[in-house]
Amino acid sequence: MTKADLDWAHLDFGYHPTDYNVRYSFKDGAWDQGVVTDSDTIPIHMAATCLHYGQECFEGLKAYETKSGDVVTFRIDDNARRIADSCRKILMEPPPEELFIAAVHRAINANRKYVPPHGTGASLYIRPLVIGTGPQVGVKPAGEYMFMVFVTPVGPYFKTGFKPVHLIVEEEVDRAAPLGVGDVKVGGNYAAGLRASMRARAAGYTEVLYLDAKEKRHIDESGPANFFGITKDNQYVTPDSPSILPSITNKSLITLAEELGLRPQRRVVDVEEIFEFNEAGCCGTAAVITPVGSITWHDRKKVFGDGETPGKYSDELYHKLTAIQTGDEPDPYGWVQVVPEK
Ligand SMILES: Cc1ncc(COP(=O)(O)O)c(C=O)c1O
């Protein structure tokens, strides 16, 4: 297979066009067979519920090329379940798990030349989304939905790559409320966080770290990723909160942390604890593991190590996870699945 002519090692985390995407429609109570199209626009009714009432959710996962040339996905069934949870929470029609997996495979197969070559550090980012397409003017769920999957080759989410980022604790903006929709991947959560992210960047930070909206005391997560800290006595600590996205990467790191001799703990994390952590990191499909170099909270700043070098455990976790994802190390967990050609 001749690959697309791209500078694979220097790709950013942006939209790089590919040849095709796939779309399925839900109408009259059933999903159709879907189509593969080369159009990157969507004709949509102006009263569609996704445009007015935020009936929209999405997923993010990656495909990797292994050394032997296979294309693999990582824990795709978890993404299938999570998009269904997101759909149910905002009363949209969830695509069945088999349809989700078939659609992702179809989108990858139609764009195989865009799967970044093994060893370049880049991957094929996969963006499935479900939108309410049926018209409504009153606040009601749509009667029709579209499920789409597009793909785009990407490099690291934070342009520093595997280098520490600098976070500021956000106190003026809440991303999500405890009984709201912070635990699912709906677009509104990201719109709600834009102000905070842009302000943090303008002030010289990479991203924000959100606190729980109710007490403003406990760590929730970072803008696009979950958060973890490593304590002096080797615990891998990650927040338990009703308003954060259950990260598939974080769930995997909890398993790998144990293998590396760390003791994983998912629990409420007081913001003061950052001053006790030896290391901290952000984790997610896009962020992979991004070590945290410093966290600023009011007029206090915690610097991890020299603020520029990833900590020992963050480094080990990163290499372990990415080696499994790209097939360089065996996967004893059944997380990695080969994408069948056609
Ligand atoms: C808000 C938020 N938290 C956490 C994550 C990480 O989740 P995952 O590891 O499943 O990609 C993401 C990215 O999907 C996210 O958008």
The ligand as an SDF file (V2000), in Angstrom:
LIG
                    3D

 16 16  0  0  0  0  0  0  0  0999 V2000
  -12.7830   15.6650   28.9420 C   0  0  0  0  0  0  0  0  0  0  0  0
  -11.9740   14.4610   28.6420 C   0  0  0  0  0  0  0  0  0  0  0  0
  -11.4940   13.7440   29.6680 N   0  0  0  0  0  0  0  0  0  0  0  0
  -10.7530   12.6410   29.4590 C   0  0  0  0  0  0  0  0  0  0  0  0
  -10.4590   12.1990   28.1710 C   0  0  0  0  0  0  0  0  0  0  0  0
   -9.6500   10.9570   27.9890 C   0  0  0  0  0  0  0  0  0  0  0  0
  -10.4600    9.8730   27.6510 O   0  0  0  0  0  0  0  0  0  0  0  0
   -9.8810    8.6710   26.8150 P   0  0  0  0  0  0  0  0  0  0  0  0
   -8.6930    8.1490   27.5300 O   0  0  0  0  0  0  0  0  0  0  0  0
  -10.9830    7.6720   26.7680 O   0  0  0  0  0  0  0  0  0  0  0  0
   -9.5290    9.2190   25.4800 O   0  0  0  0  0  0  0  0  0  0  0  0
  -10.9370   12.9230   27.0810 C   0  0  0  0  0  0  0  0  0  0  0  0
  -10.6450   12.4870   25.7210 C   0  0  0  0  0  0  0  0  0  0  0  0
  -11.3540   11.7350   25.1630 O   0  0  0  0  0  0  0  0  0  0  0  0
  -11.7190   14.0640   27.3100 C   0  0  0  0  0  0  0  0  0  0  0  0
  -12.1950   14.7720   26.2940 O   0  0  0  0  0  0  0  0  0  0  0  0
  1  2  1  0
  2  3  1  0
  2 15  2  0
  3  4  2  0
  4  5  1  0
  5  6  1  0
  5 12  2  0
  6  7  1  0
  7  8  1  0
  8  9  2  0
  8 10  1  0
  8 11  1  0
 12 13  1  0
 12 15  1  0
 13 14  2  0
 15 16  1  0
M  END
$$$$
